[in-house]
Amino acid sequence: MSESSDSAAPPFWNQRYASGETPWTFQGIPATLRSFVRRTRTRGTVLIPGCGTDHEVLHFFRTAGFEVTAIDFSTVAIGQIKKALGNFDGKIIRGDFFKFDLQNRFDLIYERTFLCALHPRRWPNYAKRVARLLRPRGRLVGIFFYGTEPDPPPYPLSEARAAEIFSKYFRLIRDVKVSDSVAMFAGTERWQEWQLAALLR
Ligand SMILES: C[S@@+](CC[C@H](N)C(=O)[O-])C[C@H]1O[C@@H](n2cnc3c(N)ncnc32)[C@H](O)[C@@H]1O
């Protein structure tokens, strides 16, 4: 089988999940996510785009009281995450985040290693899509990659680029360093909370 090099298409990801070549996989729940859920009283709906096989995060949000929707376009990842979760009380969708009709808006969107999997030319669309999928005052929260990478993906963000793509819709309300990254992201990740700026809608 030839190696797929187009990370914008499912075969690239299917090959990695099928061969277990997934160095981004976090075993467990990031401390920053745990802390966020602990200090946030409101629950509601959460969307996890590009969820991959991160079943522990889906289970964590559900157990904490959120209604969970997760989406990924890799058939292999969706097969693996469904198998790991068994009879899960939430929606797990195989589909393209940019095209699938999700029908609802969400209180929260959780990001981890999805944005950096996308080519930077798609980032403005990501920001717009996320903004449109959030309810008023909703938040995009999660872990963002601010490192360097000679052979992307992952594609690193910079402060200037983040401001460029997000500031049209969001205001940054929390920004802290992540200390429990997996090896490939060590020292390069930040937990950020971007609040939808209601007046811009
Ligand atoms: C680096 S993995 C991250 C997986 C997961 N967020 C995690 O933390 O383990 C990136 C994921 O994004 C998915 N993906 C990439 N582009 C996508 C798109 N347009 N729609 C849905 N999923 C997509 C891939 O299939 C892959 O599972």
Ligand as a Chemical Component Dictionary entry (heavy atoms), coordinates in Angstrom:
data_LIG
# 
_chem_comp.id                   LIG 
_chem_comp.type                 NON-POLYMER 
_chem_comp.pdbx_formal_charge   0 
_chem_comp.three_letter_code    LIG 
# 
loop_
_chem_comp_atom.comp_id 
_chem_comp_atom.atom_id 
_chem_comp_atom.alt_atom_id 
_chem_comp_atom.type_symbol 
_chem_comp_atom.charge 
_chem_comp_atom.model_Cartn_x 
_chem_comp_atom.model_Cartn_y 
_chem_comp_atom.model_Cartn_z 
_chem_comp_atom.pdbx_ordinal 
LIG C1  C1  C 0  -3.600  14.438 15.193 1  
LIG S1  S1  S 1  -5.159  13.647 15.146 2  
LIG C2  C2  C 0  -5.859  14.143 16.716 3  
LIG C3  C3  C 0  -6.872  13.230 17.287 4  
LIG C4  C4  C 0  -7.424  13.621 18.655 5  
LIG N1  N1  N 0  -7.895  14.992 18.700 6  
LIG C5  C5  C 0  -6.426  13.402 19.741 7  
LIG O1  O1  O 0  -6.112  14.345 20.477 8  
LIG O2  O2  O -1 -5.977  12.252 19.898 9  
LIG C6  C6  C 0  -6.080  14.659 13.994 10 
LIG C7  C7  C 0  -7.435  14.069 13.684 11 
LIG O3  O3  O 0  -8.179  14.977 12.870 12 
LIG C8  C8  C 0  -8.940  14.230 11.944 13 
LIG N2  N2  N 0  -9.301  15.123 10.844 14 
LIG C9  C9  C 0  -8.464  15.833 10.035 15 
LIG N3  N3  N 0  -9.173  16.604 9.184  16 
LIG C10 C10 C 0  -10.490 16.385 9.463  17 
LIG C11 C11 C 0  -11.716 16.898 8.940  18 
LIG N4  N4  N 0  -11.728 17.791 7.937  19 
LIG N5  N5  N 0  -12.876 16.480 9.478  20 
LIG C12 C12 C 0  -12.872 15.564 10.495 21 
LIG N6  N6  N 0  -11.744 15.037 11.031 22 
LIG C13 C13 C 0  -10.575 15.442 10.515 23 
LIG C14 C14 C 0  -8.039  13.064 11.566 24 
LIG O4  O4  O 0  -8.738  11.977 11.037 25 
LIG C15 C15 C 0  -7.379  12.769 12.911 26 
LIG O5  O5  O 0  -8.098  11.782 13.621 27 
# 
loop_
_chem_comp_bond.comp_id 
_chem_comp_bond.atom_id_1 
_chem_comp_bond.atom_id_2 
_chem_comp_bond.value_order 
_chem_comp_bond.pdbx_ordinal 
LIG C1  S1  SING 1  
LIG S1  C2  SING 2  
LIG S1  C6  SING 3  
LIG C2  C3  SING 4  
LIG C3  C4  SING 5  
LIG C4  N1  SING 6  
LIG C4  C5  SING 7  
LIG C5  O1  DOUB 8  
LIG C5  O2  SING 9  
LIG C6  C7  SING 10 
LIG C7  O3  SING 11 
LIG C7  C15 SING 12 
LIG O3  C8  SING 13 
LIG C8  N2  SING 14 
LIG C8  C14 SING 15 
LIG N2  C9  SING 16 
LIG N2  C13 SING 17 
LIG C9  N3  DOUB 18 
LIG N3  C10 SING 19 
LIG C10 C11 SING 20 
LIG C10 C13 DOUB 21 
LIG C11 N4  SING 22 
LIG C11 N5  DOUB 23 
LIG N5  C12 SING 24 
LIG C12 N6  DOUB 25 
LIG N6  C13 SING 26 
LIG C14 O4  SING 27 
LIG C14 C15 SING 28 
LIG C15 O5  SING 29 
# 
